[in-house]
Every structure is written in structure tokens, then in C-alpha cells.
């Protein structure tokens, strides 16, 4: 049948680099892009996780290669981005997903506060711009590069005891808007996903009863989301057809933050 529209909803043969792809939403995103025929660069701090996710994708008959990458180390960021581009012949899509949630209450000891604050800024915020800067020549080359930053509903509202996490996620939203404005002229779109409560390693330490109670009281859909539900939004923002979506902040939270009572 002849098509009636022109824009593609396929990422087949696109090269996607995902940070923190060894677990949770990063892993689900790697799986989804692989299912859709993309060539996936799986990067993560933890080597065993990289190996496992690459193994899962390759066993399913799709294409992936792995790199151990601490996004908080600028020299590693440059090296890995260049190796991915050389290995796959370019980079079309960058997903800045790696993130940590360290407690940094204002009343913490100086030692605890300084350690948590610095590391959180490095991983959750500075790394995003460093990844973009390193990938820029490659994203530019195709004329339709895509960047998707994973922020959080903590970028819109706040939870007590997490000032570093909340500040960095607000920062990721600001960074997304700034880069969207600056890079638009190169045909690169920069968008941001704000997941709400999602079942991953990051939330697995919360007791089940506390999670259930929170979901019942706060989330319109009355449950936590799955990593795959977020991955689908991320993929949507990376499609060739998303060519006029730029600087957007998309919330995937089951109707959590808009809920008044
Ligand atoms: P997760 O802990 O399951 O996965 C995070 C991955 O990032 C891990 O594999 C970890 O090894 C990796 N990582 C940590 N530090 C890194 C570093 N310095 N360099 C490279 N990789 C590193 O967590 P998740 O829930 O899948 O989180 C993914 C993203 O989603 C994060 O940015 C997080 O802040 C955000 N988020 C999570 C939730 C949630 O409820 N789980 C909600 C909103 C936003």
C-alpha cells in the first residue's frame, strides 16, 4: 500500500549511544532500540552489566557493542564517544540516562554532604553536557541528530532530603532547553523525559509496602511504571519523525505530579 505520509517512525540502522545502559531504564532503552533495528552502544560504569546487556541483545539477533564508561570522567567520555563513532561509523542518537540518587539532606554531616553533592552534580548534570559536546561532531554530521536527556519529575517538584538530585534534575531540564535553542540550527533536537516512580535498582531499596502506599496515594494509575514504559517515550523523541519536537519536557509518571488531591 502506498504511504500517505512522509516522516519515518523507524530507527533501523541508526547508531544510538546510551549511558547507564546496564540497568533499569537504560537497559530497557537499549533493548527497545535493538528490537527496532538500531545499532546500540551500551555504556555503563559497571563492566559486568555492560557485558550482560550486550549479551542479551546479541543473543536476540540484534546489534550491540559495549563500553565501560564512567560519565563523570571527561577524558573517558571523549575516548568512548570517539570509539563508538569509529566502531559504528557515526552516532545518530545520544541518550543521557546514567544517574544516581544519593541522599544529601541539608542537615547531613559536612563529609556526607560534600561527597554526595559533588558526585551527583558530576554524574547527573555535568556529564550530560560533556557527552553532548563530545558527540556533537557526529550528531551534526547526519544533519538530524537526536539527544534525549533523562531527567525526573524531581526536575519539576521536590522530595525532602534529595537537594542534589532535585537540583541536578531541574538543571537537566534547563540544559535541555538551552541546548535545544543552540543546536537547533544544526538540525539536532534536544529533548528531555521526566520519569516518575519507576521500578528499577534505584527504587528497589524502598520497602514494597511503602512503594504501594505511595503509588496508591500519589499516582493516578496507582502503580509504579516499568522501565520499558519510559523507554518508549525516549524512542519516540529519537524518531526521524520527531523532527519538529525540540526542547520538550515529557513527563512519564502515570499522572503523579499533576494530581492535586
Ligand atoms: P538504575 O540504578 O537501575 O540504573 C542506573 C545505571 O547507571 C546503572 O547501571 C549504573 O551502573 C549506571 N551508572 C551510575 N553511575 C554511573 C556513572 N558515573 N557512569 C556511567 N553509568 C553510571 O537506575 P534507573 O532508575 O534506571 O535510572 C536511570 C535514570 O532515570 C537516572 O538518570 C535516574 O535519575 C532517572 N530516574 C529514575 C527514576 C526511578 O524511579 N527509577 C525516576 C525518575 C528518573
Boltz pocket constraint, residues with backbone or C-beta under 6 A from the ligand:
constraints:
  - pocket:
      binder: B
      contacts: [[A, 19], [A, 20], [A, 21], [A, 22], [A, 23], [A, 24], [A, 25], [A, 26], [A, 43], [A, 44], [A, 45], [A, 46], [A, 49], [A, 69], [A, 70], [A, 71], [A, 72], [A, 96], [A, 97], [A, 98], [A, 99], [A, 100], [A, 101], [A, 123], [A, 150], [A, 151], [A, 152], [A, 153], [A, 194], [A, 195], [A, 196], [A, 197], [A, 198], [A, 199], [A, 200], [A, 201], [A, 202], [A, 203]]
      max_distance: 6.0
